[in-house]
Structure formats: C-alpha cells, structure tokens
Amino acid sequence: MFQSVNYMVRTKIIYSRDMAPSHRYQDKVVIVTGGARGIGKGCVETFVKEGAKVAICDILDDVAKATVEEMNKMGPGEAFYINCNLRDEAQIKNTIEKVVEKYGTIDCLINNAGYHPGHYPIDTVTSESFASLMQLNVAAVFLTCKYALPYIRPAKGNIINIASMVAQLGQIDSIPYTATKGAVVSMSKSMAISEAKHGVRVNTISPGNILTPLWWEVTNKTETPEKFYQDALTQQVLGHMGSPSDIVKNGAKVAFCDILDDEAKPTEEKMNKMGPGEAYYINCNLRDEAQIKNMIDKVVEKYGTIDCLINNAGYHPGYAVIDDVTVESFNKLLQVNLIAVFLTCKYALPYIRLAKGNIINIASVTTYLGQKDSIPYTASKGAVASMSKTLAISEAKHGVRVNTVSPGAIWTPLWAELKRNAENPEKFYNEGVSYQVMGRMGTPTDISTACLYLAADGTYCTGMDMNVSGGVDISVGSKNEVALS
C-alpha cells in the first residue's frame, strides 16, 4: 500500500498494523558474521522469517548450534553454521567457499562480528591491543567483503556493515573501538562508490546502546555496573535500551490527503482492488488549518486511531537567484513545506500518542548538501529536519518516534515538471543522473520502502534522518564516470 500511494506527489499516509512476514527475502542467501547471539542472532532470525537461507559464521559452537536448531524449527527459511575464526584469512576464504558450494551464490553479507574491549585511558592502551582489535573489527570486515564480492556482484546483492554511533559521537576512553568503527564507516562509503558499477549496494548500520551479551560484558567490567547501566539509559531519548528482536509486522489502512481529485480517486480505487489493506481519500488543502484539523478528525472517526503520519506533501518552486525571490513567494512555500507539517503533527499527535505510534517527515538531501539557487526550498526542508529532531525529543516521553527521510533525485511528477521547465531538458536529466553513484534516478518505491521500515521495523529509531539518495552524498562532484563505468 505504501508503495503505490506514494506515487502521488502530495500525500499524507496514516496506517494501522497487523501483518505476517512477507517472505520478501525468500530463497536469498545471506551470511551473518557473529550470528550466534546478540544483534547477529537478531539478523539471522529476521532473515529466516523472511524465507532466506542464512549462513552463521562464529566461533561459539554450542551457542551457534543452538541458534541453528532454533532457526530451522521456526522457518520458513533455514540456517546453517560454519565455525570461522575471523582473525584468520584462510578461514574467512574457506567460509565463503563453503557457502557458495552449498547455495551457489551470495545475495547479502552482514558483517556484524566485532568486539568492544572496554573503557581504558589512552595511557594504558598498547599498540598490540589496538592492532588486535583492528584485526577483528576492521580487517575481518575487509576480508569477508573481498572474498564474498565475486559472488555478490553477479547477484547484484548488497553488503551491510555494522558500525556504531560512537563513530560519529565519540566515546570516553574507547579510542581503539571508536577508531575501528570509524574505519568501517569510511571504508563502506568508498566500497559503495567502487561497487556501484556492479549494481552492488554497500551500507552501514550504526546501533546505539543495544542489550546484547557483549554489552553486558562491557558493563560488568566497569567499577559500578548498575550505575553504568543507568547512565546509559539516561542517554536514550526513548528511555529504554534496544533489543535485537525489535521488529513489528505491518498491514495498512491508508488515508491519503491531496487536492488532486482526478488523480486521487483512481488511486483509491486501485488500492482497494489490490488489498489486503484499504485506502481512503480525503480532499484537503494544506494551506488551510481548518481543513487539516478536519482531515485528522475524519480519519479518527473512520478508524478510531492513528498509528503513523507521513508528511510527504511539498513542492519545489524551481530555481531562482536570491535577487528574484520575494518574501511573499518564500512565505507561500513555507506554508506548504513547513507550516502544514507542523499542523498535521499538532492535530494528529493526541491520537498518535495513545497508539504509541510514529511520525515520518519527508525532508531532502538538499538539507545538508545545499542546492544552487534554491534558497527557499532548502530552508523549508532544513526546518523540517530540525523540527523533527526536536519533536522526537519532546514526544519520546509518550512513546512516540519521529524520524525524517531525505530523498535524493526521485523521479516523480514534480521532477518531471522541473525537467520540462529546464532550458535543455535532456541535459538537465542526464546531469541529475550523473550525480547518483548508482547511475539512476530513484523511484517513489525507494522512498515508500524506507518509510515502511521506519514505521514498522525501526522501533529503536527516533530523531533519525534516513538518507535515500542513490549515493549523491558520497564521493566528490559528478559521479558520471563511477555510475556509468
């Protein structure tokens, strides 16, 4: 439902949940390093539930074998275990070969294995301990990617490297660990650029405080474990630690708000024929506060609750130098791109709080990259991103999550209009494509999938800006040679 409805340019989506696993990774082959417990086990479980064939790479034989047995009883996918010491290059190469021998391919590699040695001031850290940590946390990631990529490339698969929030934030007395995770983040960006020509995606996930055996191991090494734990809790806006099994399955009753009746009504009819959820169209001019309030009231009257609000409505007025921008046109843009977002949140929140639901506001990569001769638009999207972070902090006490999605160049009617208005439409389009490492424009489905993740699966994400940009923000300048090579 999310995917099709999001083809409209001006859309508000509100949904209800309740759906079984969709088997969206049926028969795909996945490798998870450090998959016996903790975050790794959570990844294994999720992919097995979605129908994948998962190879667990670990050294904890007893724990790993119990995990395999548990996964295979659960299904519908399957798991099998390979003992592999990730400090040994030959064992890594052998692990990859065993997976390919068994399944013939590799669709996804999740580099989750890693270690936090605890907190020590720099004076007590030896070069040997630093190098040992680098071997596991960085070199092993490099080697698994190196040996898996010849099989991932033909499958046009992907790599997910687990980093950490400390790579961006730092962490007291954890210099070796933060250095290793920073290395993983930077290495992954470079790998994403290099592998785009093969159709391979490379991304990182940076967890915060996640309750795993490793986390408890680090905690118990401190002088006051209970205080360490409580201090960690105070750092979480959501007021709780994450769990590897944080995931919700979803279905949707979608109310969408627009002013384009002729386009909206056929969309509503198409969605309701498709099922299994349903769609409900409400005509609403988002420049009118009364209409926004009435729209929210209608949804609650029909469904009794609101679980998720997606503020996607907005427009780009085109390019103009600052001398030609009037305060009236600036304010007119802010009314739709910012004030309407504020008002829909304001009137929906009393119901979202009761449901402990979430809000997703659509921003833009121009928020942090800037865009030539687009001052009002970038200002409006920057305001949405900043407002969303503050809203995430304020609403956490109600159990409400607030996140943003920042699209890059997405082929929509709005983008098509910008192309038509350009002096040289073909050149305008090709230049847009040239800045995408992936060598193509994004689609509304790329954005709706991101929204579905944040709404349904991302239960430990708040105040987050999910960048869905095709790699426009990595490397420098035009990616034309990268994308088209």
N, C-alpha and C positions, 0 to 999 in steps of 0.2 A: 504493500500500500504506500509506504513512504516513497518508494522509488518513482512510481508513476505520478503521484500527486505533485511531487517536487519538480516535474517538468514545467509547471506553471511558474511564472516569474514572481508574482505577488501571492504569497501563500502563507497561511498560518495553519499549523497542524497540531492537533491535540489528540492524544491516543490513550487507549486502555490496554492493559497487558493480560496475557494468558495464552501461551502457545508452546507446543512441544518443540524439541530440537528439530531443525530444518534439514539436517544431513547435508549442509552446504559444502562440506569438505569430503563427501563420500568417495572412498577408494583413493584419496590422495595420500601420498607418502610423506611423513613428517619425521624429522629427527629432533629429539629434545635432549640436550646435554644437561646433566644434573637433574634428570627427570624422575628420580626415585621418590623425592619428597619436596615439600615446600612449594615455591612458585612453579618449579618444573613439573611436579606432580599435578598441580592445578592445570597447567597447559596440556599435559597428557590427557587428563580426564575430559577437558573441554573438547579436544580434537577427536577423541574416541567417541564421545557422544554425538559428534557431527559426522561420524562414519569413516574417519581417517584410519590409516594404518600407521602406527606410531612406534618408532624405534627409540627406546630409552637407553641413553648412554650414561653410565655411572660406575662407581666402584663399590657402592654399598650393596653387596649381593643379596643379603637377607631382606633388606628393605625394598630393593628393586624387584625381586621375585614376588614379594607380597603385592606390590603395586601392579605388576603384570597380571597376576591372578585376579585381582580386584577389577582391573580394567576389562579383562576378557569375559568376566562374568556379566559385566554391565553392558558392553557393546553399545551400538551395533558395529563400531569399528573394532580394531584389535591392537594389542601392544605386544612387543617382544623386547627382551633385554639383551644388551651387549655390554659386558664388562670392559671398560676402557679407562685407562689412566691418561688423562688429558695433558699430562706433562711429558708424554712420550709420543713423538711424532709418528713413529711406526704404528703404534696402536690406533692413533686417530685415522691414519690412512686405511688401516685394516677394517676399522669400524665402518667407514664409508663404503668400502668394497663389499662388506657383508650385507649392508642394507640394499645395495644395488643388485647383488646376487640374488637376494630374496625377493625383491619387489620390482627390479628393473629400472627404477627411476627414483628421483628425489624431487618433491614439489616444494617442500618448505624445510628450512633449517632454523631451529630456535636455539641460539647459543645462550643458555641460561646458567650453566655451571660457573661458579665463582666463589670467592671466599673473602670475608672481612676479618682481618686478624685482630681486631680490637683497637682500642684508642691508646696511642703512645706518643709522647712528645718527640720531636724530631731528633733530639739528642740521644735517644735510646734506640732509634731505628738503624739497623745495619744495612749496608749495601746488599748483603747476601739475602736478607729477609725481603728487601724491596724487589730484588731480581726474582726471587722465588714466587712472589705474588704476581709479578708481571707475567711470569711463565704461564700461570693458570688463568689469570683474568684477562690477559691480552693476547699473548702468543697462541694460546689454545684456540681462541676465537678466530684469529687469523688463519690458523692451520685447518680448522674444520671448514671454514669458508673456501680456502684454497682447494681442498680435495673434494668438496661437495659441488663446487660451481660447475665443473664439466658436465654434471648430470642435471643440475638445476637450470642451466641455460637452455637445453633443448626443451625442457618442460615449461619454460618461461615462468619459473617459480619465483620464490622470494625467500629472503633471509631476514630474521628478526633477532637482533642482538639485545640482550638485556643489559642496560646500563644502570644508572641510579640518579636520583635527584641531586645527590651530592656533587655530581659532575658540574652542575650549574651553580649550586648553592655553596659548595664547600662544606667541610665538617671538621670540627676541632679535633686536633691530634689524630688525624686519619690521612696523613699526606700520601702514603703509598696507595691506599684504597681509592681515594678521590682521583689520583693521577691515573690509575688503571681504568677507571670508568670514564674519565675524560678522553683517554686514548681510544676507548671503544666507540664513543660518540663521534669523534673526529674521523676515525678510520671508517666508520659506517657511512658517513657522508661522502667521503672520497670513493668508497666502493659503489655507492649508489650512482655516482656520476659515471664511473668506469663501466658499470654493468648495464646501464640503461640501454645501450646499443644492442644488447642481447635480449631485451624485454624482461630483465630481472629487476625486481624492486628490492631495496635494502632499507630497513628502518630500525630504529631503536625504540625500546620502551624503557622509561626511567621511573621505576617504582619509588614511592616514598617508604614510610615505615610499614612493612608487611610482616605479619606474625608468621614466622617460619622457624624451623629448628635452628637455622643459622642465626636468626635474630635473637632467639633465647640464649644461644651460645655466647653471643657477644654481650648480651645483657648480664648474664651470670658471671662474666669475667670482671665486671665493674665492682667498685668497692661497696656500692649500695644499689643492688639490682632493682629493688622496689622503687626507689627514688628515680633511677634511670628510666624505668618503665613509665612512671607517672609524668616525668618531664617530657618524654616522647609524646604522650597523649596530649599534653598541653599545646604541642606544636601543630596538632591536626585540627583544622577548622571544623571537620566533620565530627570531631570528638570521639573517634574510635580508630583502632588500627585496622588495616586491611586484612583480608583473608584470601588465600589462593583460589577459593571456590566462589568468590563474589561474582555471580552471573545470574541474570534473570532472563527467562524466555518470554517472547512477546508476540502478541497479536494486536490488531489496531482497529479502533473505531475513530475515523479521522474526520474532524470538522475543519474545513478549509475556508478561509476568508479571502475574498477578492472583490474586484469591481467589474471584472470582465465576464459578464453573464454568459455570453455566447460561447466562450471557451470553457468556462467553469462547469456549466450544466452537462455538456457531453463528457467531461472528465468524471463528474459524479456518476453518471450513468455507466460509464466504462468500468469504474472501480467497483461498483455494486454488482455488476455482472461477473467480475473476476473473483471477488471474495478472497478468503473466507471472512474478512472483516467487512466494514462498510464505510462509505464516505457520505458526508453531509455538507452541502454548500450553503454559506451564508454571505449575502452581499454586504460588504462593509467598506465604507470609505475611511481609511485610516488617518485622514486629516481631521476627522470628526470624533471628539472624545465620547460623545453620547452614543455614537454608533459602535464604538469599540466596547463600551460597557454593555450595550445591548447584545452584542455578539457573544460575549462571555456568558451573559445571563441565559441566552438561548441554548448554548452548549450544555450548561449545567441543568437546565430544565429538561433537556432531552436525555442526557446520560447520567446525571446525578453527581458527576465528579470530573476533575481534570487531572490526568496523570503527567502530562508533558505538554509544554508550549514551545513551539519552534517559531521564532521570529525571523522569517525569511524575507518579508516584504521590503522592498527598497529599489532605488534606481540610481543609475549613473547618468548625470546630465550631459556628459560629453566633456571635451577638453577645451579649456579657455584660460588665457593668461589672467593673472590676478587683476590687471587693469580693467578687464572686461566683466568681472564678476560683481554683481550688485548685492547689497545686503539683503534685498528682497529675495533674490534667487537663492542666496545662501540659506536664509531662514526657511524658505519653501522646501528646500532639500532636507534640512534638519527635521522638519515637521514629520516627514515620512520615515527617514532613515534612522532617526534617534528618538524623537518625542513619542512616536507611535509605539516603538519598542518599550519605552518606559511605561506607557499607559497600559499596554496589553499585559505587561508583567504586574503592574499595580492591581489591575482588576482580576487577574487570574490567580494571583498568589493566595488569597484567602482559601481557595479550593485546592490548589496545589499543595499547600502546607498540610492540609488534612490528609491528603493522599501520600504525603512524603514523596512527592514527585520531583520533576526537574524541568529546567528551562534551558533551551539551546538557542542562542542568538547568533545569527549569521553575520560575521564581520567580513574581513577581506585581507589578503596578504599585503595590500597596499597600506594597511595599518602600520606595519613596521618596515616596509620597503620604501614607502612613498610612491608617488606617481606624478610624472610631469604634467603640469597644467591641470591638476585635478584637486585643487586645494579644498573646496567644499566637500567633495566625496570622501577624501582621505580623512578629513576632520570628523565627518559623521561616523565613519567606521572605527576610527580610533576612539571616539567617545563611547561607542557601543562596547568595544573590548574592555575599556577601563571600567565602565559602569557595571559590566558583567562580573568582573573580579570583585568589586565592592559588594555587589548583590550576593555573590557566593559567600562572602564573609558574613554578611548580615543574616542570610537565610539558613545558614548551617544549623543554627540552634533549633530550627523547625524540621530538620532532616531533609531540607530541600537542596538539591545540587543545581548549580548554574555554570554553564560552560559556553564557549563560543567555538564555531567552526569558521576558519578563514580560507575561503576558496581562492584558487588562482584563476587562470583563464578557463572559464566553463562555458561551453557552447550552449547558449540559451537564446531565446528571442531578444533579450536585451543586448547580448553580444552581437547578434546578427544585425541589430539596428545600428550599433556603433560601426560595424563593418560597412553597412550601406551608406552611412553618412561620411565615411572617410574619403579623402581625395582619390586615393588609389586603393580600393577595397581588397584586391588580391594581395598587394604588398602589405597592407595592414594585417591581414590574416596570417600571412607567412611569417611576418615578424613576431606575431604573437606566439606562433608555434615554435619558433626558433629559440624562445626563452624557456621552453619546457625541456628539462633533461629527458623526459620520457618521449619526446618527439611528437606529441599530440595535444590537442585541447582536452580538457576534462569534460565529463558529461554530468547532467543532473543526478544520474545514478551514483556517481562517485561521491557526491555530496550527501545524498539521502542515505547511503550506506554508512557514512560517518555519523550522521545524525542518529540512525538506528542504534549504532554501537553506544553512543553516549547516553541515549535514552534508556536502553535496555541492559547492556552488558557493563557499561562503565560505571559501576556503582561506587567505585572509590575515586572517581574523578570529579573534582569541583574546582572552579576558578581556572580551568584549563582552556587553552586556545589550541584547537586541533587544526593544524595546517594541512590542507588538502590542495596542493599547488602544483603537482607534477614536477617538483624539483626546481621551481623558479627561484627559490631562495638559497640554493646551494650552487657552488662554483661561482665564477665571476663573469658578468656580462652575458653576451649571447651564447647559448648552448648549441647553436646550429651545427657545429662540427661534431659535438658529442651526440646530439639527438639523431642526426642523420647518417652517422658513420656506421 
